[in-house]
């Protein structure tokens, strides 16, 4: 049980159920056309991930205020934001009708956004070693959040499907695919379920 400010207790199962219901309301507002079973599946993943991530993203010695509105926000360092970042990557490949590993060719880093994203991706192994040695999942959370932000900047400034050449498109697809796999692995290491669409 968790203690509330007034000294009462709340069971974890009740928190998770409320998180799923709040996530359901948010997802339904954004996607009213989705089937009920898909809405429930997305809401469960988003709601439970939001609670887990809110806990793991803080240093274990720090106190924090439990706030559903903050943890279910699609903006900022939250699980919904990170899950959405992964679905953006998946969406690129869904439009092409190909899996992540279908892109071929060399990665060519021309734009600043490509270089920044690639540099951060290259740090993943080092981050994992650090987290494993020190038992600090909040470091992995910060890395994934930073990576999602860099991908967003890359996505907005470096057209993938509308690239200037086939080589540039393949390079950007490979960079997007690597980002998607890294986000997925990082989120799964934190115990968060990824989604192909939200």
Secondary structure, 3 states (H helix, E strand, C coil): CEECCCCCEECHHHHHHHHHHHHHHHHHHHCCCCCHHHHHHHHHHHHHHHHHHHHHCCCCCCCCCCCHHHHCCCCCCCHHHHHHHHHHHHHHHHHHCCCHHHCCCCCCCCCHHHHHHHHHHCCHHHHHHHHHHHCCHHHHHHHHHHHHHHHHHHHHHCCCCCCCCHHHHHHHHHHHHHHHHHHHHHHHHCCCCCCCCC
